[in-house]
């Protein structure tokens, strides 16, 4: 479960969703808030990521429904990729933003503080081992930057971190307002991945939906390289298990083919789609923990890859049969939708 979905799970689900910062003037363009190469000299631009999350009640209508939060981040590297700088702008439901900021404040306790140029409690920073973090909350947005893999021989000083945070705040103030991001245009004229993830109707009543829908786009040089939709389920009782379903559309068939990997050891896969792969991964129990096993199935149809992963305790999940059946169910839907 991603940290965003985990945060959603810990908050009251009865709160009404809101259209993020929807005003008569639109919503902030988060891609204009996160730092770009012109603000980060001496660092090599890496992938950028756009993400948006819908809670369970809105997930069936997503992305044409109010979401809980959205964020955009840019990444940069130096020293051969050892040092990584990530900058992010997030817009979220107010209670989610409050909880997230509270969690960051907790992380900062007992660490070396960074003086980020303000005594405002909504702006703070800290260092921990080879990492550094700075955060601020201007209006409805949360902006943050994170450094990891910092080297003593090539340090990043507090002044530089403060400058970057100030740049983020200025960009947040200057960000143009516009319509909510249109996910159908992330990779236009290609399959929409949210149509190819498992839902309550396909998994059956034994499974409970734990997360709504998460959409994520990976961008390179301003263009989307892939768009992923993901959803999670679990099953309680004597046979506690988790089920992760995702579908990724790539910019090319070749990129989709290269994504047909998985954790663990390859096993025989069912004959599905244009191509299919399957994997088994086992984790030994530590202390009183029960050993677990997961079965992952990837099914490719052109530039679309659908992944089904079932995880459970090893003594109860001794066959990939259910994972294969669920992968077959979503592949049958894909076959029908793509033929229309």
C-alpha positions in Angstrom: 0.0 0.0 0.0 1.4 3.4 -1.0 1.9 6.1 1.7 -0.8 8.1 0.1 -3.3 5.2 0.2 -2.2 4.5 3.8 -3.0 8.1 4.8 -6.4 7.8 3.2 -7.1 4.6 5.1 -6.3 6.2 8.4 -8.7 9.1 7.9 -12.5 9.2 8.2 -14.1 8.0 5.0 -17.4 9.8 5.7 -16.0 13.2 4.9 -17.3 14.6 1.7 -14.8 14.7 -1.2 -14.0 18.1 -2.6 -12.8 19.2 -6.1 -9.3 20.2 -5.4 -8.9 24.0 -5.2 -11.7 24.3 -7.8 -12.6 28.0 -8.1 -14.0 30.3 -10.7 -10.4 30.6 -11.8 -9.6 26.9 -12.0 -7.0 24.9 -10.1 -3.2 25.5 -9.7 -1.0 23.8 -12.4 1.1 21.7 -10.1 3.6 21.0 -12.9 4.5 24.7 -12.8 5.2 24.6 -9.0 7.7 21.7 -8.7 11.2 22.9 -9.6 12.5 22.6 -13.2 16.1 22.4 -14.5 16.4 26.2 -14.7 16.1 26.3 -10.8 18.5 23.4 -10.2 21.8 24.1 -11.8 24.5 21.4 -11.7 21.9 18.6 -11.4 20.7 16.2 -14.1 17.0 16.1 -14.7 15.4 12.7 -14.2 11.8 11.4 -14.5 8.9 13.6 -13.4 5.8 12.0 -11.9 2.2 13.1 -11.8 -0.2 11.3 -9.4 -3.9 11.6 -8.4 -5.9 9.5 -5.9 -9.6 8.9 -5.5 -11.1 7.3 -2.4 -13.4 4.2 -2.7 -16.8 6.0 -3.0 -15.5 8.0 -6.0 -13.3 5.4 -7.7 -16.0 3.9 -10.0 -16.5 7.3 -11.7 -12.8 8.3 -11.7 -11.2 10.2 -13.3 -14.4 12.1 -13.9 -15.1 12.5 -10.2 -13.7 14.7 -7.3 -10.3 13.3 -6.1 -8.8 13.4 -2.7 -5.4 14.6 -3.6 -3.0 15.2 -6.5 0.7 15.8 -6.7 3.5 16.5 -9.2 7.1 15.9 -8.6 10.4 16.4 -10.4 13.6 14.5 -9.7 17.3 15.4 -10.3 20.5 13.5 -9.7 24.3 14.3 -9.5 27.5 12.4 -8.6 26.6 9.6 -11.0 23.0 9.3 -9.6 24.2 8.8 -6.0 22.6 12.1 -4.8 18.9 12.6 -5.6 16.9 15.7 -5.3 13.1 15.4 -5.4 10.7 18.4 -5.4 7.0 18.0 -5.1 3.8 20.1 -5.1 0.7 18.5 -3.5 -2.9 19.7 -3.4 -5.1 17.7 -1.0 -8.3 17.7 1.0 -7.6 19.9 4.0 -7.7 17.0 6.6 -5.3 15.0 4.5 -2.9 17.9 4.1 -3.1 18.5 7.9 -2.4 14.8 8.7 0.5 14.7 6.2 2.1 17.9 7.6 1.7 16.5 11.1 3.5 13.3 10.1 6.3 15.3 8.6 6.7 17.3 11.8 6.8 14.0 13.8 9.6 12.8 11.4 11.5 16.0 12.2 11.5 15.5 15.9 15.0 14.9 17.4 16.7 15.6 14.0 19.1 18.4 13.1 16.9 21.4 12.1 17.4 23.4 9.0 16.7 27.1 9.3 14.5 27.8 6.3 14.1 31.5 6.8 10.9 31.6 8.7 9.5 31.0 12.2 6.2 30.0 10.6 5.2 26.5 11.9 4.1 25.6 8.4 7.7 26.0 7.1 10.4 23.7 8.5 13.3 21.5 7.5 15.6 18.9 9.0 18.6 16.6 8.3 18.8 12.9 9.1 21.9 10.9 8.2 22.5 11.4 4.5 19.1 13.0 3.8 17.6 16.5 4.1 14.0 17.6 3.9 12.3 21.0 3.7 8.5 21.6 3.7 6.1 24.6 3.5 2.4 24.9 3.1 1.3 27.9 1.1 -2.4 28.1 1.0 -4.0 25.0 -0.3 -0.7 23.5 -1.5 2.1 21.6 0.3 5.5 22.0 -1.3 8.5 20.0 -0.3 12.0 19.0 -1.4 14.0 16.0 -0.3 17.6 15.2 -0.8 19.0 11.6 -0.4 22.4 10.0 -0.7 24.2 13.2 0.3 28.0 13.0 0.3 30.3 14.7 2.8 32.7 15.5 -0.1 29.9 17.3 -2.0 27.6 18.8 0.5 24.4 20.8 0.0 24.2 23.6 2.5 21.3 25.0 4.4 21.4 28.2 2.3 20.9 26.2 -0.9 18.0 24.2 0.6 16.4 27.5 1.8 16.8 29.0 -1.7 15.1 26.0 -3.3 12.3 26.1 -0.8 11.8 29.9 -1.5 11.8 29.1 -5.2 9.0 26.5 -4.6 7.0 29.1 -2.6 7.4 31.7 -5.3 6.4 29.2 -8.1 3.4 28.3 -6.0 2.4 31.9 -5.8 2.9 32.4 -9.6 1.4 29.1 -10.8 -1.3 29.7 -13.4 -4.8 28.5 -12.8 -6.4 26.1 -15.2 -8.8 23.2 -15.5 -8.3 19.9 -13.6 -5.7 17.7 -15.3 -7.3 15.7 -18.1 -6.0 12.1 -17.7 -7.5 11.1 -21.1 -4.9 13.4 -22.7 -1.8 12.0 -20.9 -1.4 9.4 -23.7 -4.1 10.4 -26.2 -5.5 7.9 -28.7 -4.3 5.0 -26.5 -6.2 2.7 -24.0 -7.2 4.4 -20.8 -5.6 2.2 -18.0 -8.4 2.7 -15.4 -10.7 0.6 -17.6 -8.4 -2.4 -17.1 -8.0 -2.8 -13.4 -10.0 -5.3 -11.3 -13.1 -4.0 -9.6 -15.7 -5.4 -7.1 -17.7 -7.0 -9.9 -14.7 -9.1 -11.2 -13.1 -10.1 -7.9 -16.3 -11.2 -6.2 -17.7 -10.8 -2.7 -14.8 -12.6 -1.0 -12.6 -9.5 -1.6 -13.1 -6.1 0.0 -11.8 -3.0 -1.9 -9.3 -1.2 0.3 -8.3 1.7 -2.0 -10.2 3.7 -4.6 -8.1 4.4 -7.6 -4.6 5.8 -8.1 -3.5 7.2 -11.4 0.2 7.9 -12.0 2.0 9.2 -15.1 5.8 9.0 -15.5 7.1 11.8 -17.7 10.4 12.2 -19.5 11.3 15.5 -21.2 7.8 16.8 -20.7 6.1 13.8 -22.4 4.3 10.9 -20.7 6.2 7.7 -21.0 3.6 5.6 -19.2 0.3 6.0 -17.3 -0.7 3.5 -14.6 -3.9 2.8 -12.8 -3.9 0.8 -9.5 -6.4 -0.5 -7.0 -6.0 -2.8 -3.9 -8.2 -5.4 -2.2 -7.9 -7.7 0.8 -9.6 -10.7 2.3 -9.8 -11.3 6.0 -10.4 -14.3 8.1 -8.5 -17.6 8.3 -7.1 -17.0 4.8 -6.0 -13.4 5.0 -4.7 -12.2 1.6 -4.1 -9.0 -0.4 -4.7 -8.4 -4.0 -3.0 -5.6 -6.1 -4.4 -4.9 -9.6 -2.7 -2.4 -11.9 -2.8 -1.5 -15.6 -0.1 0.5 -17.4 -0.2 2.0 -20.8 3.2 2.7 -22.4 4.2 5.1 -25.1 5.3 2.1 -27.2 4.8 -1.7 -27.5 8.6 -2.1 -27.0 8.4 -0.4 -23.6 5.5 -2.6 -22.6 7.4 -5.7 -23.6 10.3 -4.7 -21.4 7.9 -4.2 -18.4 6.9 -7.9 -18.3 9.0 -8.6 -15.2 8.1 -9.4 -11.6 9.5 -10.3 -8.2 10.8 -13.8 -7.5 11.2 -16.7 -9.8 9.5 -17.1 -13.1 6.8 -19.8 -13.4 4.7 -21.1 -16.2 2.1 -18.4 -17.2 -1.4 -18.9 -18.6 -1.9 -18.3 -22.3 -3.4 -14.8 -22.2 -3.3 -11.6 -24.3 -0.4 -11.2 -26.7 2.0 -12.4 -24.1 1.9 -13.3 -20.4 4.5 -13.9 -17.7 4.1 -15.1 -14.1 6.3 -15.1 -11.0 6.4 -16.6 -7.5 8.1 -14.8 -4.6 8.5 -16.2 -1.1 9.3 -14.3 2.1 10.5 -16.2 5.2 8.8 -15.2 8.5 10.8 -13.3 11.0 10.3 -14.1 14.7 6.6 -15.0 15.1 5.7 -13.8 11.6 4.2 -16.4 9.2 6.1 -16.9 5.9 4.3 -15.3 3.0 4.2 -15.9 -0.8 3.0 -13.8 -3.7 2.0 -14.7 -7.2 2.3 -12.0 -9.9 0.8 -12.3 -13.4 1.5 -9.8 -16.2 -0.6 -9.8 -19.3 0.3 -7.7 -22.3 -2.0 -6.5 -25.1 0.0 -4.2 -27.4 1.1 -1.2 -25.3 -1.1 -2.2 -22.3 0.3 -4.3 -19.4 -2.2 -5.6 -16.8 -0.6 -6.9 -13.6 -2.4 -9.0 -10.9 -0.6 -9.8 -7.7 -2.0 -12.0 -4.9 -0.1 -12.3 -1.6 -0.9 -14.5 1.4 0.5 -16.8 4.0 2.4 -19.6 2.4 0.5 -22.4 4.0 -2.8 -21.2 2.6 -1.7 -19.7 -0.8 0.0 -22.8 -2.3 -1.1 -22.3 -5.9 -1.3 -19.4 -8.4 -4.7 -20.6 -9.5 -6.7 -17.7 -8.1 -4.2 -15.1 -9.4 -4.4 -16.8 -12.8 -8.2 -16.7 -12.7 -8.3 -13.0 -11.8 -5.7 -12.2 -14.5 -7.9 -14.1 -17.0 -11.0 -12.1 -15.9 -9.4 -8.7 -16.5 -7.8 -9.9 -19.8 -11.3 -11.0 -21.0 -12.6 -7.6 -20.3 -9.6 -6.0 -22.1 -10.2 -8.2 -25.1 -13.8 -7.1 -25.3 -13.0 -3.4 -24.8 -10.1 -3.2 -27.2 -12.1 -4.9 -29.9 -14.8 -2.2 -29.9 
